[in-house]
Amino acid sequence: MATACKRSPGEPHSESIETSRMKRAAAKHLIERYYHQLTEGCGNEACTNEFCASCPTFLRMDNNAAAIKALELYKINAKLCDPHPSKKGTSSAYLENNSKGAHNNSCTDRKMNKKEMQGPRDDFKDVTFLTEDKIYEILELCREKEDYSPLIRVIGRVFSSAEALVQSFRKAKQHTKEELKSLQGKDEDKDEDEKEKAACSAAAMEEDSGASSSSSRIGDNTQGDNNLQKLGPDEVSVDIEAVRRVYDRLLSNEKIETAFLNALVYLSPNVECDLTYHNVYSRDPNYLNLFIIVMENGNLHSPEYLEMALPLFCKAMSKLPLAAQAKLVRLWSKYRADQIRRMMETFQQLITYKVISNEFNSRNLVNDDDAVVAASKCLKMVYYANVVGGDVDTDHNEEEDEEPIPESSELTLQELLGEERRNKKGPRVDPLETELGVKTIDCRKPLIPFEEFINEPLNDVLEMDKDYTFFKVETENKFSFMTCPFILNAVTKNLGLYYDNRIRMYSERRITVLYSLVQGQQLNPYLRLKVRRDHIIDDALVRLEMIAMENPADLKKQLYVEFEGEQGVDEGGVSKEFFQLVVEEIFNPDIGMFTYDESTKLFWFNPSSFETEGQFTLIGIVLGLAIYNNCILDVHFPMVVYRKLMGKKGTFRDLADSHPVLYQSLRDLLEYEGSVEDDMMITFQISHTDLFGNPMMHDLKENGDKIPITNENRKNLDFQALEETTEYDGGYTRDSLIIREFWEIVHSFTDEQKRLFLQFTTGTDRAPVGGLGKLKMIIAKNGPDTERLPTSHTCFNVLLLPEYSSKEKLKERLLKAITYAKGFGML
């Protein structure tokens, strides 16, 4: 009964419930409008509402973020755009208004005219990736309607999605002849009519496949997988030329360019996450496509990208695994110099912008700036592309490795103290350089000069003492610009060398003090040199020779110079004067140890010098001590000297730097198209002058003055002479069939193959003094026919040759042996 009494007051309560329901529906409706405004926009390409996707400055967001943002906008009663006329009929959310209900909206839909109903769709929601033709199709529709918002939305959607961008602009598969034949049918019993129909069908299929990028439905993902041709390890599936044409057409439109910018801001963090946590490249190597596509944007270096979009993209790109970086480098190495320069300037622009817009110092290190670090890592890829794409000396021109020193099982004091070198085998090698199988020193001429990679503003703010510490510690948390030495100038590198040398000096001093404590005898913590001014060369060289023989480790101590009969403490100035006086006397042309070329301004070793090889070694020690003690000397050698220090052999190409006149003369001789013997009348004899200016003659080979240089022998690898002097062992003779076939094969080799053969059999690709006739080579039988490759004893110039069953097999086995001789086959 009590409930019956309370029934009447329930009526106004039900009304309040209905009111509440209407308010919730209205709120839901408004939130939906905000959501559609954030995801699709109002359709007005000139919209100024910062919370509208149609606004040029709007940063795109995913659906989840848009839903959260829509709720926030509802709470603050943010501005809602009125639907643009071009948007009518595309979304009910944009046609509804707070004062109109669903009935009015349906009436509005009915009132749409026929033109609007039959017009092209505005959303292109089924476009999941792009092709060049689809871009042009949408662009044409936008021009007809004078509304580019559909294209802007498509670009924003595809270029902000890694999955969509990876699938975009793919190369179409081209049918091979074998595939066409299979399409025509294999049944030879078909009558002529059937064969003709099959051929026509195959031709039609070929045409369809060629036009697949334009006629296939963009919503279908068949292009992504089924229509792709098989790619080599260094090939990519993206059509780069198509991407470039698209950018050329679209970047002139400011609104469309903004779409690319906003999409990149949204894309980059997701890509960084994919590479960092999901190992996406190993699962799909085509993931590299998106980096290729983005880097073709010629406006990346513009100010609009520098603030946010490019730094985020660089952070993502720096996360690429080593194999992906190498593949990208090999691709870019095929680009033109101006394209390499554009990419280089893009990353340099970002580094410079970040450096000048921040105040970096010892408390705020540039090493801690993520954007600068990421851009430097990306710049490294462009740098190696510049190297690989340049003129690289790929010949086997390394010096022979020295015999390794057997390691002792006993720990030294340096090792006990942790003072041993971290890299005993030489300078640290960049992993990317190893992955590429190339060395910067082998690049004779890069696509663009190395100097363009130096960033002076960065060098001005770099705290080199901190950077050197990060380099030596090799922590993942701290980046060192010494891992990107191409970006550093000579002054900064010299400062790094100074810190390295000083630390070694302090280390030697510390070890000396500990030795003195352990052994109970007083040891000198410095390298002391006492010299007389009028005998400075003799005193210095004699003292250094004794140190080098008795205790070479003392050369690593800090130098302390004292001039006899003079008072003064060497705080660096005395050592500097000492080196200047020594160098001035050593390189005096009157001494006769070195010659000076006025045209090149370079020093070279005097071939007529009376000094011994040991004295040149001591001079090398002096120069090394000067560098070690931070004394800069005005001595200039050609690059071949420094290449020799890096373990490279001197080659004919090095003459261009050290002796340009001689190099050009020899090049003219090699390229001369007339009769060398009749026109030049020269022999294998050269002339030079001694220390006193007297002419001296020297034969390049035995009886060289009687051997004219001809078109046939002007390259000096005379394999005919090598054949005449070669000896045989193990059952082979000069008349053996395999030996006759062997020489026929060798004489047919190209110049490069002949040099590889010499490298394989003798350990060097050069002829000895006097020519190949002076090379005593032995060919020894190494068993009957086999699948094994020929081998060699390079120390004794012995070739071990199995008796292969045919000439073809002999050639195949021999070529394989000399081509892949590095690492095996040489004993």
C-alpha positions in Angstrom: 0.0 0.0 0.0 2.9 2.3 0.7 4.1 2.0 -2.8 0.8 3.0 -4.2 0.8 6.2 -2.2 4.2 7.1 -3.6 3.2 6.6 -7.3 1.9 10.1 -7.9 5.2 11.9 -6.9 6.9 9.6 -9.4 5.6 11.5 -12.5 7.8 14.6 -12.1 10.7 12.3 -11.3 10.3 10.5 -14.6 10.3 13.9 -16.4 13.6 14.7 -14.8 15.0 11.4 -16.0 13.8 12.2 -19.5 15.5 15.6 -19.3 18.7 14.0 -18.1 18.6 11.5 -20.9 18.1 14.4 -23.5 21.1 16.2 -21.9 23.3 13.2 -22.2 22.2 12.7 -25.8 23.0 16.3 -26.6 26.4 16.0 -24.9 27.1 12.8 -26.8 26.1 14.5 -30.0 28.5 17.5 -29.3 31.3 15.1 -28.4 30.8 13.3 -31.7 30.9 16.6 -33.5 34.2 17.5 -31.8 35.5 14.0 -32.7 34.6 14.3 -36.4 36.0 17.8 -36.4 39.3 16.5 -35.1 39.5 13.5 -37.4 37.9 14.7 -40.6 37.7 18.5 -40.4 35.0 20.8 -41.6 36.0 20.8 -45.2 37.1 24.4 -45.4 40.7 24.4 -46.5 41.0 28.0 -45.1 39.7 27.0 -41.7 41.4 28.9 -38.8 40.1 26.7 -35.9 43.1 25.2 -34.3 41.0 22.2 -33.2 39.8 21.3 -36.7 41.6 18.8 -39.0 41.0 21.2 -42.0 43.1 23.9 -40.4 46.5 24.0 -42.1 48.4 24.1 -38.8 46.5 21.2 -37.2 48.6 18.3 -36.0 47.0 15.0 -36.9 46.2 12.5 -34.1 45.0 8.9 -34.0 41.4 7.9 -33.2 42.0 7.3 -29.5 43.8 10.6 -29.0 41.0 12.3 -30.9 38.3 10.8 -28.6 40.1 12.0 -25.5 40.6 15.4 -27.0 36.9 15.6 -28.1 35.9 15.1 -24.4 38.3 17.9 -23.3 36.9 20.2 -25.9 33.4 19.5 -24.8 34.2 20.4 -21.2 35.7 23.8 -22.2 32.9 24.5 -24.7 35.5 24.9 -27.5 34.7 26.4 -30.9 32.8 24.1 -33.3 33.1 24.8 -37.1 30.1 25.1 -39.3 30.1 22.4 -42.0 31.6 23.7 -45.3 29.4 23.3 -48.3 31.7 20.7 -49.8 31.2 18.6 -46.7 27.4 18.3 -47.0 26.3 14.8 -47.3 29.6 13.2 -46.3 28.9 13.0 -42.5 25.7 13.4 -40.5 27.7 14.8 -37.7 28.6 17.9 -39.8 25.0 18.4 -40.9 23.4 18.2 -37.5 23.1 21.3 -35.3 22.3 21.9 -31.7 18.9 23.4 -32.6 18.0 20.8 -35.2 17.1 17.2 -34.7 17.6 14.0 -36.7 14.4 14.7 -38.7 15.7 18.0 -40.0 19.0 16.4 -40.8 17.2 13.7 -43.0 15.3 16.5 -44.7 18.5 18.3 -45.5 19.9 15.1 -47.0 16.9 14.8 -49.2 17.3 18.4 -50.4 20.8 17.7 -51.8 20.8 18.4 -55.5 21.7 15.8 -58.1 25.1 17.2 -58.8 26.1 16.8 -55.1 24.8 13.2 -55.1 26.7 12.2 -58.2 29.9 14.1 -57.4 33.1 12.3 -56.6 33.5 11.1 -53.1 35.4 13.4 -50.7 36.8 11.0 -48.1 38.6 8.3 -50.1 38.5 6.2 -47.0 39.2 3.1 -49.0 42.6 4.4 -50.0 45.0 2.5 -47.8 48.2 3.3 -49.7 49.2 5.5 -52.6 50.5 5.2 -56.1 51.6 8.0 -58.4 48.4 7.6 -60.6 46.1 7.6 -57.6 47.7 10.9 -56.4 47.1 12.5 -59.8 43.5 11.2 -59.9 42.6 12.7 -56.6 44.5 15.9 -57.5 42.5 16.3 -60.7 39.2 15.8 -58.8 40.3 18.5 -56.3 41.1 20.9 -59.0 37.7 20.4 -60.6 36.0 21.2 -57.3 38.6 23.8 -56.3 38.8 22.0 -53.0 42.1 20.3 -52.0 40.9 19.0 -48.6 40.2 15.4 -49.8 43.8 15.2 -51.1 45.1 16.8 -47.9 43.2 14.2 -45.8 44.5 11.3 -47.9 48.1 12.5 -47.7 47.7 13.0 -43.9 46.2 9.6 -43.4 48.7 7.6 -45.6 51.9 9.6 -44.7 51.1 9.4 -41.0 50.8 5.6 -41.1 53.9 3.5 -41.3 52.0 0.5 -42.7 50.3 2.6 -45.4 53.5 4.4 -46.4 55.5 1.2 -46.6 53.0 -0.1 -49.1 52.9 3.1 -51.2 54.7 3.8 -54.5 55.7 0.2 -55.1 57.4 -0.9 -58.2 55.1 -3.0 -60.5 56.3 -6.4 -61.5 57.3 -7.0 -65.1 56.6 -10.4 -66.7 59.6 -12.3 -67.9 59.7 -14.1 -71.3 59.4 -17.4 -69.5 56.3 -16.3 -67.7 54.7 -15.0 -70.9 55.5 -18.4 -72.6 53.8 -20.2 -69.7 50.8 -17.9 -70.0 50.5 -18.7 -73.7 50.3 -22.4 -72.8 52.6 -25.4 -73.0 50.3 -27.6 -75.1 52.0 -27.9 -78.5 49.0 -29.8 -79.8 46.7 -26.7 -79.7 45.5 -25.5 -83.0 46.6 -22.2 -84.4 43.4 -20.4 -83.3 43.9 -21.5 -79.7 47.5 -20.5 -79.7 46.7 -17.1 -81.1 44.0 -16.6 -78.4 46.6 -17.6 -75.7 49.2 -15.1 -77.1 46.6 -12.3 -77.2 45.6 -13.2 -73.6 49.2 -13.1 -72.5 49.8 -9.8 -74.2 46.7 -8.4 -72.5 47.8 -9.6 -69.1 51.2 -8.0 -69.7 49.5 -4.7 -70.5 47.3 -5.0 -67.4 50.3 -5.7 -65.2 52.1 -2.6 -66.5 49.1 -0.4 -65.8 48.3 -2.1 -62.5 49.4 0.9 -60.5 46.8 3.1 -62.2 43.8 0.7 -62.7 43.9 -1.5 -59.6 41.7 -0.5 -56.7 43.7 1.3 -54.1 41.8 -0.4 -51.3 43.2 -3.8 -52.3 46.5 -4.8 -50.8 47.5 -7.0 -53.8 50.0 -4.5 -55.0 51.9 -4.7 -51.7 52.8 -8.4 -52.1 51.6 -10.1 -55.2 52.7 -7.7 -57.9 56.3 -7.2 -56.7 59.3 -8.4 -58.6 62.0 -10.3 -56.8 64.6 -7.9 -55.4 68.3 -8.3 -54.9 69.8 -7.7 -51.4 70.5 -4.1 -52.1 67.4 -3.3 -54.2 64.3 -1.7 -52.8 60.7 -2.1 -53.7 59.8 1.6 -53.8 59.6 3.5 -57.1 61.9 6.4 -56.3 61.4 8.3 -59.5 57.6 8.2 -59.0 58.0 9.6 -55.5 60.1 12.4 -56.8 57.6 13.3 -59.5 54.8 13.3 -56.9 56.7 15.6 -54.6 57.5 18.0 -57.6 53.7 18.2 -58.3 52.5 18.6 -54.8 55.0 20.6 -52.8 54.2 23.8 -54.7 50.9 23.9 -52.9 51.3 25.3 -49.4 48.3 23.6 -47.9 49.4 20.2 -49.2 52.9 20.7 -47.9 51.5 21.4 -44.5 49.8 18.0 -44.7 53.2 16.3 -45.3 54.6 18.2 -42.3 51.8 17.3 -39.9 51.9 13.7 -41.0 55.6 13.4 -40.4 55.1 14.7 -36.8 52.6 12.0 -36.2 54.5 9.2 -38.1 57.9 9.6 -36.5 57.3 8.6 -32.9 55.4 5.5 -34.0 58.3 4.5 -36.3 60.8 5.0 -33.5 58.7 2.8 -31.3 58.4 0.1 -34.0 62.2 0.0 -34.5 63.1 0.2 -30.8 60.7 -2.4 -29.4 59.2 -4.4 -32.2 62.2 -5.3 -34.4 60.0 -4.5 -37.4 62.8 -4.3 -40.0 63.9 -7.9 -39.5 60.3 -9.0 -40.1 59.8 -6.7 -43.2 62.8 -5.2 -45.0 60.3 -3.1 -47.0 59.9 -1.0 -43.8 62.9 0.9 -45.2 60.7 2.3 -47.9 59.2 4.9 -45.6 62.6 6.4 -44.9 63.4 6.5 -48.6 60.0 8.2 -49.4 60.3 10.8 -46.6 63.9 11.7 -47.5 62.9 12.5 -51.1 60.9 15.5 -49.7 63.0 18.4 -51.0 61.6 20.7 -48.3 62.8 18.8 -45.2 65.5 21.5 -44.6 62.9 24.3 -44.6 62.3 26.2 -41.3 58.9 24.7 -40.8 60.4 21.2 -40.4 63.3 22.1 -38.1 61.3 22.8 -35.0 59.5 19.4 -34.5 59.0 17.2 -37.6 62.7 16.7 -38.7 64.1 16.1 -35.2 61.4 13.5 -34.6 62.1 11.8 -37.9 65.9 11.8 -37.2 65.3 10.1 -33.9 63.4 7.4 -35.6 65.9 7.0 -38.4 68.8 6.7 -36.0 67.1 3.6 -34.6 67.5 1.7 -37.8 69.5 -1.5 -37.4 73.0 -1.7 -38.9 71.9 -3.8 -41.9 69.2 -1.3 -42.8 71.6 1.6 -42.5 74.0 -0.2 -44.8 71.3 -0.9 -47.4 70.2 2.7 -47.3 73.8 3.8 -47.7 74.2 1.6 -50.8 71.0 3.0 -52.3 72.0 6.6 -51.7 75.5 6.0 -53.0 73.9 5.7 -56.5 72.4 9.1 -56.2 73.8 12.2 -58.0 76.1 14.5 -56.1 73.5 17.2 -55.9 71.0 14.8 -54.3 73.7 13.7 -51.7 74.4 17.4 -51.0 70.6 18.1 -50.5 70.4 15.3 -47.8 73.6 16.4 -46.2 72.4 20.0 -46.0 69.1 18.8 -44.5 70.8 17.2 -41.5 73.4 20.0 -41.3 70.7 22.6 -41.2 69.0 20.8 -38.3 72.3 20.6 -36.3 73.1 24.2 -36.9 69.6 25.3 -36.0 69.6 23.4 -32.7 73.1 24.7 -31.8 72.4 28.4 -32.4 69.0 28.2 -30.8 70.3 26.7 -27.5 73.0 27.8 -25.1 75.3 24.9 -24.8 78.1 24.9 -22.3 79.9 22.6 -19.8 76.7 22.2 -17.8 74.4 21.9 -20.8 76.3 19.7 -23.2 75.4 19.5 -26.9 76.0 15.7 -26.5 72.8 15.6 -24.5 70.6 17.1 -27.2 68.6 14.3 -28.8 68.0 16.2 -32.0 71.7 17.0 -32.6 72.8 13.5 -31.8 70.1 11.9 -34.0 70.9 14.2 -36.9 74.6 13.4 -36.6 73.9 9.7 -36.8 71.7 10.3 -39.9 74.4 12.5 -41.4 76.9 9.5 -41.0 74.7 7.5 -43.4 74.9 10.3 -46.0 78.7 10.5 -45.4 79.2 6.9 -46.1 76.9 7.1 -49.2 79.2 9.9 -50.3 82.2 7.7 -49.8 80.8 4.5 -51.4 79.5 6.5 -54.4 82.8 8.2 -55.0 86.0 7.0 -56.6 86.9 4.1 -54.3 90.2 2.2 -54.7 89.1 -1.4 -54.4 92.4 -3.0 -55.3 94.1 -5.2 -52.8 96.7 -2.6 -51.8 97.1 -3.3 -48.1 100.6 -3.9 -46.7 101.4 -7.5 -45.6 100.4 -8.0 -42.0 103.3 -8.3 -39.6 103.8 -11.6 -37.7 101.7 -11.3 -34.4 103.7 -11.1 -31.2 102.9 -14.1 -29.0 101.0 -13.1 -25.9 102.5 -13.7 -22.5 100.4 -15.5 -19.9 101.8 -13.1 -17.2 100.0 -9.9 -16.5 102.0 -6.7 -16.9 101.9 -3.8 -14.4 99.9 -1.8 -17.0 97.3 -4.5 -17.3 97.1 -4.9 -13.5 96.5 -1.1 -13.2 94.0 -1.1 -16.1 96.2 1.0 -18.2 96.4 -1.2 -21.2 95.1 0.0 -24.6 91.4 -0.8 -25.1 92.0 -1.3 -28.8 95.3 -3.2 -29.3 94.7 -3.9 -32.9 94.6 -0.2 -33.9 92.1 2.6 -34.2 88.4 1.8 -33.5 86.6 0.9 -36.7 83.0 2.2 -37.2 80.5 -0.7 -37.3 78.8 0.8 -40.3 82.1 0.9 -42.2 82.6 -2.7 -41.4 79.1 -3.6 -42.5 79.7 -1.8 -45.8 83.1 -3.4 -46.4 84.7 -0.1 -47.3 87.3 2.2 -45.8 87.2 6.0 -46.0 90.9 6.0 -46.7 90.2 4.1 -49.9 88.0 6.9 -51.3 90.2 8.9 -53.7 87.4 11.4 -54.6 84.0 11.5 -52.9 80.9 12.7 -54.6 81.0 15.9 -52.6 84.1 17.2 -50.8 84.6 15.9 -47.2 85.0 19.5 -46.0 81.2 20.1 -46.5 80.4 17.6 -43.7 82.2 19.8 -41.1 79.8 21.7 -38.9 81.6 24.8 -37.5 78.9 25.9 -35.1 78.9 22.5 -33.5 82.7 22.6 -33.2 82.4 25.9 -31.4 80.1 24.6 -28.6 81.6 21.1 -28.3 83.3 20.4 -24.9 86.1 18.2 -26.2 87.3 17.0 -22.8 83.8 15.7 -22.0 83.4 14.3 -25.5 86.7 12.5 -25.4 85.7 10.9 -22.1 82.5 9.6 -23.6 84.4 8.2 -26.5 86.9 6.3 -24.3 84.3 5.0 -21.9 82.0 3.8 -24.7 78.8 4.0 -22.8 75.4 3.8 -24.5 74.0 6.6 -22.4 76.5 9.2 -23.7 77.1 10.1 -27.3 80.6 11.1 -28.5 81.0 13.2 -31.7 84.4 11.5 -32.1 82.3 8.5 -33.5 81.4 11.0 -36.3 84.8 12.5 -37.0 83.8 13.8 -40.4 81.8 16.5 -38.6 84.8 17.8 -36.6 87.3 20.3 -37.9 91.1 20.0 -37.6 91.3 22.1 -34.5 88.8 20.0 -32.6 90.4 16.7 -33.7 93.8 18.1 -32.6 92.3 18.8 -29.2 91.1 15.3 -28.9 94.5 14.0 -29.9 96.0 16.3 -27.2 93.8 14.8 -24.5 94.6 11.3 -25.7 98.4 12.0 -25.6 98.2 13.7 -22.2 96.4 10.8 -20.6 99.0 8.4 -21.9 101.8 10.6 -20.5 100.1 10.7 -17.1 99.7 6.9 -17.3 103.4 6.4 -18.0 104.3 8.8 -15.2 102.1 6.8 -12.8 103.5 3.5 -13.8 107.1 4.9 -13.5 106.4 6.0 -9.9 104.9 2.6 -9.0 107.9 0.8 -10.6 110.3 3.0 -8.5 108.4 2.1 -5.3 108.4 -1.7 -6.2 111.9 -1.9 -7.4 113.4 0.6 -4.9 115.3 2.6 -7.6 114.7 6.1 -8.8 113.3 6.3 -12.3 112.8 9.3 -14.4 109.1 10.0 -15.1 110.0 12.2 -18.1 111.7 11.6 -21.5 114.8 13.8 -21.0 116.9 15.0 -24.0 120.0 17.0 -23.4 121.4 18.5 -26.7 123.9 21.0 -28.0 122.6 23.7 -30.3 125.4 23.3 -32.8 125.1 19.5 -32.8 121.3 19.2 -32.3 120.7 16.6 -35.0 123.5 14.3 -33.9 122.8 14.6 -30.2 119.0 14.1 -30.6 119.2 11.1 -33.0 121.9 9.3 -31.0 119.9 9.7 -27.7 116.6 8.6 -29.4 118.3 5.6 -31.0 119.5 4.5 -27.6 116.1 4.9 -26.0 114.4 3.1 -28.9 116.7 0.1 -28.5 116.8 -0.1 -24.7 113.3 1.0 -23.6 110.9 2.1 -26.3 108.1 2.6 -23.7 110.0 5.7 -22.5 109.0 7.4 -25.8 105.5 7.6 -24.4 106.6 9.8 -21.6 106.3 13.6 -21.7 109.3 15.1 -23.4 111.6 17.4 -21.4 114.3 19.1 -23.5 117.4 20.8 -22.1 120.0 22.8 -24.2 123.5 22.3 -22.8 124.9 25.4 -21.2 121.5 27.1 -21.0 119.3 27.6 -18.0 115.5 27.2 -18.4 112.7 24.9 -17.4 110.9 23.2 -20.2 107.2 24.1 -19.8 106.6 23.4 -23.5 108.3 26.3 -25.1 111.8 24.7 -25.1 110.5 21.5 -26.6 108.7 23.5 -29.3 111.9 25.4 -30.2 113.8 22.0 -30.2 111.4 20.5 -32.8 111.5 23.6 -34.9 115.3 23.6 -35.1 115.4 19.9 -35.8 112.9 20.0 -38.6 114.5 23.1 -40.1 117.8 21.3 -40.4 116.4 17.8 -41.4 114.4 19.2 -44.2 117.0 21.6 -45.5 117.6 20.6 -49.2 121.3 21.0 -48.7 121.3 18.1 -46.2 120.0 15.9 -49.0 117.6 13.7 -47.1 114.5 15.3 -48.6 113.6 17.1 -51.8 111.1 19.9 -52.1 108.7 20.4 -55.0 108.0 24.1 -55.6 104.9 23.3 -57.7 103.2 21.1 -55.1 104.8 22.6 -52.0 105.5 19.0 -50.7 108.5 17.2 -49.4 109.7 13.8 -50.7 112.4 11.4 -49.9 115.6 11.9 -51.8 116.4 8.6 -53.7 120.1 9.7 -53.9 120.5 10.3 -50.2 123.5 8.9 -48.4 121.6 8.4 -45.2 120.7 4.9 -44.0 117.2 3.5 -43.6 117.7 3.5 -39.8 118.3 7.3 -39.8 115.0 7.8 -41.7 113.4 5.7 -38.9 114.8 8.0 -36.3 113.5 11.0 -38.1 110.1 9.4 -38.1 110.5 9.0 -34.3 111.2 12.7 -34.0 108.2 13.7 -36.0 106.0 11.3 -34.0 107.3 12.8 -30.7 106.5 16.3 -32.0 102.8 15.3 -32.6 102.7 13.3 -29.4 103.9 16.4 -27.4 101.4 18.7 -29.2 103.9 20.6 -31.4 102.6 21.5 -34.8 105.3 21.4 -37.5 105.3 23.0 -40.9 106.0 19.9 -42.8 103.9 18.8 -45.8 104.0 15.3 -47.3 101.8 13.9 -50.1 98.9 11.8 -49.1 100.7 8.6 -50.0 102.9 9.0 -46.9 99.9 9.0 -44.6 98.3 6.2 -46.5 101.4 4.2 -45.9 101.1 5.0 -42.2 97.6 3.5 -42.4 98.9 0.3 -43.8 98.3 1.0 -47.5 100.7 0.4 -50.4 101.7 3.1 -52.8 100.1 2.7 -56.2 100.3 4.4 -59.6 97.4 6.7 -58.7 99.4 8.1 -55.8 101.8 9.7 -58.3 99.1 12.2 -59.1 99.6 13.7 -55.7 103.3 13.2 -55.1 104.7 13.7 -58.6 101.9 15.2 -60.8 104.2 15.9 -63.8 105.5 12.3 -63.9 102.0 10.9 -63.4 100.6 12.9 -66.3 103.5 11.8 -68.5 103.0 8.2 -67.8 99.2 8.5 -68.3 99.9 10.1 -71.7 102.2 7.2 -72.5 99.6 4.6 -71.5 96.7 6.3 -73.4 98.7 7.2 -76.5 96.8 5.7 -79.5 99.7 5.9 -82.0 102.8 3.8 -82.2 104.7 4.3 -79.0 107.9 2.7 -80.3 108.0 4.7 -83.6 106.8 8.0 -82.3 108.4 8.3 -78.8 111.5 6.1 -79.2 112.0 5.5 -75.5 113.4 2.5 -73.6 113.1 1.0 -70.2 115.8 3.3 -68.9 115.3 6.5 -66.8 117.7 9.3 -65.8 117.9 11.3 -62.6 120.4 13.5 -60.8 122.5 12.7 -57.7 123.1 15.0 -54.8 125.7 17.0 -56.8 123.5 17.5 -59.8 125.3 14.8 -62.0 123.0 12.8 -64.3 122.6 9.1 -63.5 121.0 6.4 -65.6 118.9 3.5 -64.2 117.5 0.5 -66.1 114.0 -0.4 -65.1 114.7 -4.0 -66.2 117.8 -5.9 -67.3 119.3 -4.3 -70.4 116.4 -1.8 -70.2 118.4 0.6 -72.4 118.1 -1.8 -75.3 114.4 -2.7 -74.8 112.1 -0.2 -76.6 108.7 0.6 -75.0 105.9 -0.5 -77.3 102.2 -0.5 -77.2 102.3 -4.1 -76.0 104.8 -3.8 -73.1 104.1 -0.3 -72.0 102.1 -1.5 -68.9 105.2 -3.4 -67.6 103.3 -6.5 -66.5 105.1 -8.7 -69.0 103.6 -12.1 -68.5 105.5 -13.5 -71.5 108.7 -12.9 -69.5 107.1 -14.5 -66.4 106.3 -17.6 -68.5 109.8 -17.8 -69.8 111.4 -17.8 -66.3 108.8 -20.0 -64.5 110.0 -23.4 -63.2 107.9 -26.6 -62.7 107.9 -29.3 -60.1 106.0 -32.5 -59.0 105.7 -34.0 -62.5 104.8 -30.9 -64.5 107.0 -29.7 -67.4 106.8 -26.8 -69.8 105.3 -29.1 -72.4 102.6 -30.6 -70.1 99.1 -30.1 -71.6 97.7 -28.4 -68.4 100.7 -26.0 -68.3 100.1 -25.0 -71.9 96.4 -24.4 -71.2 97.3 -22.6 -68.0 99.4 -20.0 -69.8 96.8 -19.6 -72.5 94.3 -18.8 -69.8 96.6 -16.4 -67.9 97.5 -14.5 -71.1 93.8 -14.0 -71.8 93.2 -12.4 -68.4 92.3 -8.8 -68.1 94.8 -6.4 -66.4 92.8 -6.6 -63.2 92.7 -10.4 -63.3 96.5 -10.5 -63.9 97.1 -8.4 -60.9 94.8 -10.6 -58.8 96.9 -13.6 -60.0 100.1 -11.9 -59.0 98.5 -11.1 -55.6 97.5 -14.7 -55.2 100.8 -16.3 -56.1 103.3 -13.7 -54.7 101.4 -11.7 -52.1 101.7 -8.4 -54.2 100.1 -7.2 -57.4 103.3 -5.4 -58.5 106.2 -6.5 -60.6 109.6 -6.6 -58.9 112.4 -4.3 -60.0 113.5 -5.5 -63.4 110.0 -6.7 -64.4 108.2 -10.0 -64.1 111.2 -11.8 -65.7 113.0 -11.4 -62.4 110.2 -13.2 -60.5 111.1 -16.8 -60.0 107.7 -18.6 -59.9 107.3 -22.3 -59.5 104.2 -24.3 -60.6 104.0 -27.6 -58.7 101.6 -30.5 -59.3 99.1 -30.9 -56.5 97.4 -34.2 -57.2 95.0 -35.4 -59.9 91.7 -33.9 -60.9 89.7 -32.6 -58.0 87.1 -30.0 -56.9 89.7 -28.3 -54.7 91.0 -24.8 -55.7 94.6 -24.0 -56.5 96.6 -22.8 -53.5 99.9 -21.0 -53.2 102.9 -20.4 -51.0 103.3 -16.7 -51.3 106.6 -16.6 -49.4 108.3 -18.8 -52.1 106.2 -17.8 -55.1 104.9 -21.4 -55.5 101.6 -22.2 -57.2 100.1 -25.6 -56.2 98.0 -26.6 -59.2 95.9 -29.9 -59.4 95.8 -31.6 -62.8 92.3 -30.6 -63.7 90.4 -32.7 -66.4 89.6 -29.8 -68.7 90.7 -26.3 -69.7 87.3 -25.0 -68.8 87.5 -26.4 -65.3 91.0 -25.1 -64.9 89.9 -21.6 -65.8 86.9 -21.7 -63.5 88.9 -23.0 -60.5 91.8 -20.6 -61.1 89.5 -17.5 -61.4 87.6 -18.5 -58.3 90.9 -18.9 -56.4 92.4 -15.6 -57.3 89.1 -13.7 -56.9 88.4 -15.0 -53.4 92.0 -15.3 -52.2 91.5 -13.1 -49.2 91.3 -15.2 -46.1 92.1 -18.6 -47.6 94.1 -20.3 -50.3 97.3 -18.4 -49.4 99.8 -20.1 -47.2 
